[in-house]
């Protein structure tokens, strides 16, 4: 009996060569619609599927291969006598090879088409054929990836296709269709609407495609790869590397944090994180006045962050916070990087510089560093949820976008206007520091950063000690990501000359901290919103 192959593809790469080999080897090729026309145009013999099913394509092509003549031919086990007798009795023939790829749903979702237009790119017949063929992989060779066509043809020429190869191709089918179905589920459920009815559906849909294999993971003995959304382009997937070595696992993690921190203070049309809260609460009549932001990150935590009227000013303040730790770190800017700032960056050893754009002269300066990775970021972060892998599962939470629940002055002293700006800046910036997180602020710049400790007094003391080395006069503002369990942070802050404190409040010992502030004439504000980052 002549072997039969069913070929129905949206992506035609490699199809002429594969079909040419099959036809030359005596296979009968079944096909549909555009693929059949493509094969005919390349003078390859093809049998239209409708001739096999006895039923014409209908409903604008929605129904072509959804027919027992196709699926019985795919699912019949050759080693089960009753299956083969059923095919013969029904006048049906087996199908021995399926080559199918799917309608470009990923691409159409990213294109932002209307709901009606996007739904038309949900492939039904393709996944059904692939799943049928993959279930019966011992008898049906199933191809979804043009990269596999050559190897499959080589095995066929040799006269035997190894079962392990067949099994691997079947696994690739379900790998593809699970991502495809995940993208459809995400699209229809609207899981990216925080607080929506389906924000946390019974099963969490993910659709990720491997972007690159990485040299190693967090440590050299760990393997790693980068996967990106297939359907919702994020900031990382839209970045362009202009220069330097390949990114590594730790580079990507630090790059992600640095870019998020820089964009928290606004990027082009994107507002700063918390602007809506600030306006709603009537603080400062609106957003932070100076939006030019520079961030330095080392080991996935900021070692400097500042605002300035120019990028060079913001960078100088960022560098001053910790001139030691910035060495070998990552610097991010939320505005076009200019030549003057590039010249300063060129004085350091850095792993990565990231900005939305670069002046030509700035690029020329930075490219003198052979290994420096220069990243052009086109998009502000837009993920609505974040994930932490746990053994056997995944923790999912909404991203931390709410800066303040309230702005409650709880002390006799009230913060001055300049201090309020520093308090708002400090609370935005402290959300990117590992808890327990303390930020000491002067002139919209971190001058001391402490975090990642198991109690709050240690990072407070560390941040204040750092600030004393950076500033000539005591820095005025302390920001904390969570409440003070004791009055010790206030006492330590008072000894260092702090004039204003911003923190969420909510401790059973809040009154102790309030009384300590009143004794020392410190203004303190409760925001009602905690910002843990473990």
C-alpha positions as CSV (number, residue, x, y, z in Angstrom):
1,X,0.0,0.0,0.0
2,X,1.3,3.4,-0.9
3,X,2.3,5.5,2.1
4,X,0.4,8.8,2.6
5,X,1.5,12.1,4.0
6,X,-0.8,15.0,5.0
7,X,0.8,18.4,4.6
8,X,-1.0,21.6,5.7
9,X,1.1,24.5,6.8
10,X,1.0,28.2,7.2
11,X,4.8,28.5,7.2
12,X,6.0,27.1,3.9
13,X,9.7,27.0,4.8
14,X,11.3,23.7,3.8
15,X,8.0,22.3,2.4
16,X,9.0,22.2,-1.2
17,X,12.1,20.1,-0.4
18,X,10.2,17.7,2.0
19,X,7.3,17.2,-0.4
20,X,9.7,16.8,-3.3
21,X,11.5,13.9,-1.5
22,X,8.2,12.2,-0.5
23,X,6.7,12.4,-4.0
24,X,9.9,11.1,-5.4
25,X,9.8,8.2,-3.0
26,X,6.3,7.3,-4.1
27,X,4.3,8.8,-1.3
28,X,0.8,10.1,-1.9
29,X,0.6,13.7,-0.6
30,X,-2.7,15.0,0.8
31,X,-3.1,18.7,1.3
32,X,-5.5,21.6,1.8
33,X,-6.2,25.1,0.5
34,X,-3.2,27.3,0.2
35,X,-0.7,24.5,0.8
36,X,-2.2,22.4,-2.0
37,X,-1.9,25.4,-4.3
38,X,1.7,26.0,-3.3
39,X,2.6,22.3,-4.0
40,X,0.9,22.4,-7.4
41,X,2.7,25.7,-8.3
42,X,5.9,23.8,-7.6
43,X,4.8,21.0,-9.9
44,X,4.4,18.4,-7.1
45,X,1.5,15.9,-7.2
46,X,-1.1,16.5,-4.6
47,X,-4.5,15.1,-3.6
48,X,-6.9,17.5,-2.1
49,X,-8.2,16.4,1.3
50,X,-11.8,16.9,0.1
51,X,-11.2,14.0,-2.4
52,X,-10.3,11.8,0.6
53,X,-13.2,12.9,2.9
54,X,-15.8,13.2,0.2
55,X,-16.8,16.5,1.7
56,X,-15.9,19.9,0.4
57,X,-14.2,22.6,2.5
58,X,-16.8,24.8,4.1
59,X,-17.5,27.7,6.5
60,X,-14.7,29.8,4.9
61,X,-12.2,27.0,5.5
62,X,-13.1,26.4,9.1
63,X,-14.0,22.8,8.3
64,X,-11.4,20.9,6.1
65,X,-9.8,18.1,8.0
66,X,-12.2,17.5,10.8
67,X,-13.5,14.2,9.4
68,X,-13.3,10.5,10.3
69,X,-11.5,9.8,7.0
70,X,-8.6,11.9,8.3
71,X,-8.6,11.1,12.0
72,X,-9.3,7.4,11.6
73,X,-6.3,7.3,9.3
74,X,-4.2,9.0,11.9
75,X,-5.4,7.2,15.0
76,X,-5.6,3.6,13.7
77,X,-2.9,1.4,15.3
78,X,-1.2,-0.8,12.7
79,X,-0.5,-3.5,15.3
80,X,-4.2,-3.8,16.3
81,X,-6.0,-6.1,13.8
82,X,-9.4,-4.7,14.7
83,X,-8.3,-1.1,13.9
84,X,-7.0,-2.1,10.4
85,X,-10.1,-4.2,9.7
86,X,-12.3,-1.2,10.6
87,X,-10.3,1.0,8.1
88,X,-10.7,-1.5,5.4
89,X,-14.4,-2.0,6.1
90,X,-15.0,1.8,6.0
91,X,-12.9,2.2,2.9
92,X,-10.4,4.4,4.7
93,X,-6.6,4.4,4.4
94,X,-3.9,5.1,7.0
95,X,-2.0,8.3,7.1
96,X,1.7,7.8,7.8
97,X,3.1,11.3,8.1
98,X,1.6,14.6,9.2
99,X,3.3,17.9,8.6
100,X,1.3,20.8,10.1
101,X,2.1,24.2,11.6
102,X,-0.6,26.5,12.9
103,X,-2.3,29.8,12.2
104,X,-0.1,32.6,13.6
105,X,-2.2,33.3,16.7
106,X,0.8,34.5,18.7
107,X,1.6,37.1,16.1
108,X,-1.9,38.3,15.6
109,X,-2.5,38.8,19.4
110,X,0.7,40.9,19.5
111,X,-0.6,42.9,16.5
112,X,-3.5,44.1,18.6
113,X,-6.3,43.1,16.2
114,X,-9.9,43.3,17.2
115,X,-11.5,40.4,19.1
116,X,-13.4,39.3,16.0
117,X,-10.3,39.3,13.8
118,X,-8.1,37.6,16.4
119,X,-10.5,34.7,17.0
120,X,-10.3,33.8,13.3
121,X,-6.7,33.0,13.8
122,X,-7.5,30.3,16.4
123,X,-6.5,27.1,14.6
124,X,-8.8,24.1,15.3
125,X,-8.1,21.5,12.6
126,X,-4.3,21.9,12.8
127,X,-4.0,21.1,16.6
128,X,-6.6,18.3,16.2
129,X,-4.5,16.6,13.5
130,X,-1.3,17.1,15.4
131,X,-2.7,15.6,18.6
132,X,-4.1,12.6,16.8
133,X,-0.8,11.9,15.0
134,X,1.2,12.5,18.1
135,X,-0.9,10.1,20.2
136,X,-0.2,7.4,17.5
137,X,3.5,8.4,17.1
138,X,4.7,4.8,16.7
139,X,2.8,4.6,13.4
140,X,2.6,8.3,12.3
141,X,5.6,10.6,11.9
142,X,4.5,14.0,13.0
143,X,6.3,17.2,12.0
144,X,5.7,20.7,13.3
145,X,9.1,22.4,13.0
146,X,11.0,23.0,9.7
147,X,14.2,22.3,11.6
148,X,13.2,18.6,11.8
149,X,12.3,18.1,8.1
150,X,15.8,17.2,7.0
151,X,16.4,14.7,9.8
152,X,13.1,13.0,9.2
153,X,13.8,12.7,5.5
154,X,17.2,11.2,6.2
155,X,15.7,8.5,8.4
156,X,13.0,7.8,5.8
157,X,15.7,7.4,3.2
158,X,17.6,5.0,5.5
159,X,14.4,2.9,5.7
160,X,13.7,3.2,9.4
161,X,12.7,6.0,11.7
162,X,13.8,5.4,15.3
163,X,11.0,5.2,17.9
164,X,12.9,7.7,20.1
165,X,12.9,10.2,17.3
166,X,9.2,9.7,16.7
167,X,8.5,10.1,20.4
168,X,10.5,13.3,20.6
169,X,8.6,14.8,17.6
170,X,5.3,13.8,19.4
171,X,6.5,15.6,22.5
172,X,7.1,18.7,20.4
173,X,3.5,18.6,19.3
174,X,2.1,18.9,22.8
175,X,4.8,21.4,23.7
176,X,3.6,23.6,20.9
177,X,-0.1,23.1,21.4
178,X,0.1,23.7,25.1
179,X,1.7,27.1,24.4
180,X,-0.8,27.8,21.7
181,X,-3.8,26.9,23.9
182,X,-2.2,28.9,26.8
183,X,-2.0,32.0,24.6
184,X,-5.7,31.6,23.6
185,X,-6.7,31.1,27.2
186,X,-4.8,34.2,28.4
187,X,-6.4,36.2,25.6
188,X,-10.0,35.1,26.2
189,X,-9.8,35.1,30.0
190,X,-8.2,38.5,30.3
191,X,-5.9,37.4,33.1
192,X,-4.0,40.6,32.7
193,X,-6.8,42.7,34.2
194,X,-5.9,43.0,38.0
195,X,-8.9,42.3,40.1
196,X,-10.9,41.0,37.1
197,X,-13.3,38.0,37.3
198,X,-10.7,35.7,35.8
199,X,-7.5,37.2,37.1
200,X,-6.8,33.8,38.8
201,X,-8.5,31.1,36.8
202,X,-8.6,27.4,37.9
203,X,-5.5,26.7,35.8
204,X,-2.8,29.3,35.2
205,X,-2.2,29.7,31.5
206,X,1.3,30.4,30.3
207,X,2.6,30.7,26.7
208,X,6.4,30.9,26.6
209,X,8.8,30.2,23.7
210,X,12.5,29.6,24.1
211,X,14.4,32.7,23.0
212,X,17.9,31.4,23.7
213,X,19.9,28.9,25.6
214,X,22.2,30.5,28.1
215,X,25.8,29.5,28.8
216,X,24.9,28.7,32.3
217,X,22.6,29.8,35.1
218,X,23.1,31.6,38.4
219,X,26.3,29.5,38.9
220,X,28.5,27.9,36.3
221,X,27.3,24.3,37.1
222,X,23.6,25.2,36.5
223,X,22.1,25.0,33.0
224,X,19.7,27.8,31.9
225,X,17.6,29.2,29.1
226,X,15.5,32.3,28.5
227,X,11.9,32.0,27.6
228,X,9.8,34.9,26.4
229,X,6.0,35.4,26.1
230,X,4.7,34.3,22.7
231,X,1.7,36.5,22.8
232,X,2.4,39.5,25.0
233,X,5.7,41.3,24.2
234,X,7.3,42.5,27.3
235,X,10.1,45.0,27.9
236,X,12.8,42.3,27.6
237,X,11.5,40.8,24.4
238,X,11.5,44.2,22.7
239,X,15.0,45.1,23.7
240,X,17.8,45.3,21.1
241,X,21.4,44.5,21.9
242,X,23.6,47.0,20.1
243,X,27.0,45.8,21.3
244,X,28.8,43.5,23.6
245,X,28.9,39.9,24.8
246,X,25.9,37.6,25.0
247,X,23.7,38.1,28.0
248,X,23.9,35.6,30.8
249,X,21.3,34.5,33.4
250,X,22.4,36.9,36.1
251,X,22.7,39.7,33.6
252,X,19.1,39.3,32.5
253,X,17.8,39.2,36.1
254,X,19.7,42.4,36.9
255,X,18.7,44.0,33.6
256,X,15.1,43.4,34.3
257,X,15.2,45.0,37.8
258,X,17.3,48.0,36.6
259,X,14.9,48.7,33.7
260,X,11.8,48.4,36.0
261,X,13.3,50.7,38.5
262,X,14.2,53.4,35.9
263,X,10.8,53.2,34.3
264,X,9.1,53.5,37.7
265,X,9.8,57.3,37.3
266,X,8.2,57.4,33.9
267,X,9.2,56.6,30.3
268,X,8.0,58.8,27.5
269,X,4.2,58.6,27.6
270,X,4.2,56.0,30.4
271,X,3.4,57.6,33.8
272,X,5.5,57.0,36.9
273,X,4.4,54.3,39.2
274,X,2.1,55.7,41.8
275,X,1.3,59.0,40.0
276,X,-2.4,58.1,40.2
277,X,-2.1,57.6,43.9
278,X,-0.3,60.9,44.4
279,X,-2.9,62.8,42.4
280,X,-5.8,61.1,44.2
281,X,-4.4,62.0,47.6
282,X,-3.6,65.6,46.6
283,X,0.1,65.3,47.3
284,X,2.2,68.0,45.6
285,X,-0.6,68.6,43.0
286,X,0.7,65.8,40.8
287,X,3.7,63.8,39.7
288,X,7.3,64.0,40.5
289,X,8.7,67.1,38.8
290,X,12.0,65.7,37.7
291,X,11.6,62.5,35.7
292,X,15.1,61.9,34.4
293,X,16.2,58.8,36.3
294,X,19.4,56.8,36.6
295,X,19.7,53.5,38.4
296,X,22.7,51.3,39.2
297,X,22.1,47.6,40.1
298,X,24.4,45.0,41.5
299,X,23.4,41.5,42.5
300,X,19.7,42.2,41.8
301,X,19.4,45.2,44.1
302,X,19.9,48.9,43.5
303,X,23.3,50.3,44.7
304,X,22.3,53.8,43.5
305,X,19.2,55.5,42.2
306,X,18.5,59.2,41.6
307,X,16.6,61.9,39.7
308,X,18.1,64.9,38.0
309,X,17.3,67.8,35.7
310,X,19.8,66.1,33.3
311,X,20.9,62.5,32.9
312,X,24.5,63.5,33.8
313,X,23.2,65.0,37.1
314,X,21.2,61.9,37.9
315,X,24.1,59.6,37.1
316,X,26.5,61.6,39.2
317,X,24.2,61.3,42.2
318,X,23.6,57.6,41.5
319,X,27.4,57.0,41.4
320,X,28.0,58.9,44.6
321,X,25.6,56.6,46.6
322,X,28.1,53.7,46.3
323,X,31.1,54.1,44.0
324,X,32.4,50.7,45.0
325,X,29.4,48.5,44.3
326,X,28.6,50.1,41.0
327,X,31.8,48.4,39.6
328,X,30.8,45.5,37.5
329,X,27.1,46.5,37.7
330,X,24.4,47.6,35.4
331,X,23.3,51.2,34.7
332,X,19.8,52.1,33.4
333,X,18.4,55.4,32.3
334,X,14.8,56.3,31.4
335,X,15.9,58.9,28.8
336,X,18.1,58.9,25.7
337,X,21.7,58.5,26.8
338,X,23.9,61.4,25.9
339,X,27.6,61.7,25.1
340,X,28.5,63.5,28.4
341,X,27.0,60.7,30.5
342,X,28.5,58.0,28.2
343,X,31.9,59.5,28.8
344,X,31.4,59.1,32.6
345,X,30.2,55.6,32.2
346,X,33.2,54.8,30.1
347,X,35.4,55.4,33.1
348,X,34.0,52.3,34.8
349,X,33.9,48.6,34.2
350,X,30.2,47.9,33.7
351,X,28.3,44.8,32.5
352,X,25.4,46.5,30.9
353,X,24.1,50.0,30.0
354,X,20.4,50.3,29.1
355,X,18.4,53.2,27.8
356,X,15.5,53.9,25.5
357,X,17.9,55.3,22.9
358,X,21.5,56.5,22.5
359,X,23.1,59.5,20.8
360,X,25.5,58.5,18.1
361,X,28.4,60.0,19.9
362,X,27.4,58.2,23.1
363,X,27.3,54.9,21.3
364,X,30.7,55.5,19.8
365,X,32.1,56.1,23.3
366,X,30.5,53.1,24.9
367,X,31.5,50.7,22.0
368,X,35.1,51.3,22.9
369,X,34.4,48.8,25.7
370,X,34.6,45.5,23.8
371,X,32.5,43.4,26.1
372,X,30.1,46.1,27.4
373,X,26.5,45.0,26.6
374,X,24.6,48.0,25.3
375,X,20.8,47.5,25.4
376,X,18.2,49.7,23.6
377,X,14.8,49.3,25.3
378,X,11.8,50.2,23.3
379,X,9.1,49.4,25.8
380,X,8.2,50.1,29.4
381,X,7.5,47.1,31.6
382,X,4.0,45.9,31.2
383,X,3.5,42.6,33.0
384,X,0.5,42.6,35.3
385,X,1.6,39.6,37.3
386,X,4.9,38.1,38.6
387,X,5.9,34.6,39.4
388,X,8.1,32.7,41.8
389,X,8.8,29.0,41.2
390,X,8.3,26.8,44.3
391,X,9.0,23.1,44.3
392,X,6.1,21.6,42.4
393,X,4.3,24.8,41.7
394,X,4.2,28.5,40.9
395,X,3.3,31.5,43.1
396,X,1.5,34.1,41.1
397,X,0.8,37.7,42.3
398,X,-0.1,41.0,40.8
399,X,2.8,43.4,40.2
400,X,3.4,46.0,42.9
401,X,1.9,49.1,41.3
402,X,0.1,50.9,44.2
403,X,2.4,53.3,45.9
404,X,0.2,54.8,48.6
405,X,-3.2,53.9,50.1
406,X,-3.1,57.1,52.2
407,X,-0.9,60.0,53.1
408,X,-1.3,60.4,56.9
409,X,0.9,62.7,58.9
410,X,0.9,61.0,62.3
411,X,3.3,63.3,64.1
412,X,3.2,66.8,65.5
413,X,5.8,67.9,63.0
414,X,4.7,68.1,59.3
415,X,7.0,67.3,56.4
416,X,8.3,70.3,54.5
417,X,7.6,70.5,50.7
418,X,11.2,69.6,49.7
419,X,11.0,66.6,52.2
420,X,7.7,65.5,50.6
421,X,9.4,65.2,47.2
422,X,12.2,63.1,48.8
423,X,9.6,61.0,50.6
424,X,7.7,60.2,47.4
425,X,11.0,59.4,45.6
426,X,12.2,57.3,48.5
427,X,9.0,55.2,48.6
428,X,9.1,54.6,44.8
429,X,12.8,53.6,44.9
430,X,12.6,51.4,48.1
431,X,10.2,49.1,46.3
432,X,13.1,47.7,44.3
433,X,15.4,47.0,47.3
434,X,15.2,43.6,49.0
435,X,13.4,43.6,52.4
436,X,13.9,44.7,55.0
437,X,14.5,47.8,52.9
438,X,15.6,51.3,54.1
439,X,16.5,54.2,51.8
440,X,18.1,57.4,52.9
441,X,17.2,60.3,50.6
442,X,18.5,63.8,49.8
443,X,17.6,65.9,46.8
444,X,15.7,63.0,45.1
445,X,18.6,60.7,45.3
446,X,19.4,57.6,47.4
447,X,22.5,58.4,49.5
448,X,22.3,55.3,51.6
449,X,20.6,51.9,50.8
450,X,20.2,49.0,53.2
451,X,18.2,45.8,52.7
452,X,18.2,42.0,52.6
453,X,18.6,41.7,56.4
454,X,16.4,39.7,58.8
455,X,15.5,42.7,60.9
456,X,15.0,46.4,60.2
457,X,17.5,48.1,62.5
458,X,20.5,46.5,60.7
459,X,19.7,47.9,57.2
460,X,18.7,51.2,58.8
461,X,22.1,51.6,60.5
462,X,23.9,50.4,57.3
463,X,22.0,52.9,55.1
464,X,22.6,55.8,57.6
465,X,26.3,55.0,57.9
466,X,26.6,55.0,54.1
467,X,24.7,58.3,53.8
468,X,27.0,60.0,56.4
469,X,29.9,59.2,54.0
470,X,28.1,60.6,50.9
471,X,26.6,63.9,52.2
472,X,28.3,66.8,53.9
473,X,25.2,67.6,55.9
474,X,22.8,64.9,57.4
475,X,20.4,63.6,54.8
476,X,16.8,64.6,55.7
477,X,14.5,61.6,54.7
478,X,14.3,57.9,55.5
479,X,11.9,55.6,53.6
480,X,11.0,52.1,54.7
481,X,9.3,49.4,52.7
482,X,7.4,48.1,55.8
483,X,6.4,49.2,59.3
484,X,8.7,49.6,62.3
485,X,8.2,46.8,64.9
486,X,10.0,48.9,67.5
487,X,11.1,52.5,68.0
488,X,14.8,51.6,67.5
489,X,14.8,52.7,63.8
490,X,13.4,56.1,64.8
491,X,16.0,56.6,67.6
492,X,18.8,55.6,65.2
493,X,17.5,57.9,62.5
494,X,17.2,60.8,64.9
495,X,20.8,60.4,66.0
496,X,21.8,60.7,62.3
497,X,19.8,63.9,61.8
498,X,16.8,62.5,59.8
499,X,14.0,65.1,59.6
500,X,11.2,63.1,57.9
501,X,10.2,59.4,57.7
502,X,7.8,57.7,55.3
503,X,6.6,54.2,56.1
504,X,3.5,52.1,55.7
505,X,2.5,51.9,59.4
506,X,0.4,49.1,60.7
507,X,2.5,47.7,63.6
508,X,1.0,47.1,67.0
509,X,3.9,49.3,68.2
510,X,3.2,52.2,65.9
511,X,2.6,54.6,68.8
512,X,6.1,53.9,70.2
513,X,7.6,55.2,66.9
514,X,5.2,58.1,66.7
515,X,6.2,59.2,70.3
516,X,9.9,58.8,69.5
517,X,9.4,61.0,66.4
518,X,7.6,63.6,68.4
519,X,10.4,63.7,71.0
520,X,13.0,64.4,68.3
521,X,10.8,66.7,66.1
522,X,10.7,64.3,63.2
523,X,7.8,64.3,60.8
524,X,6.4,60.9,60.0
525,X,3.9,59.8,57.3
526,X,2.0,56.5,57.1
527,X,1.1,55.3,53.6
528,X,-0.9,52.2,54.4
529,X,0.9,50.2,51.7
530,X,3.7,47.8,52.4
531,X,6.3,47.0,49.7
532,X,8.0,43.8,50.7
533,X,10.5,42.4,48.1
534,X,11.8,39.1,49.3
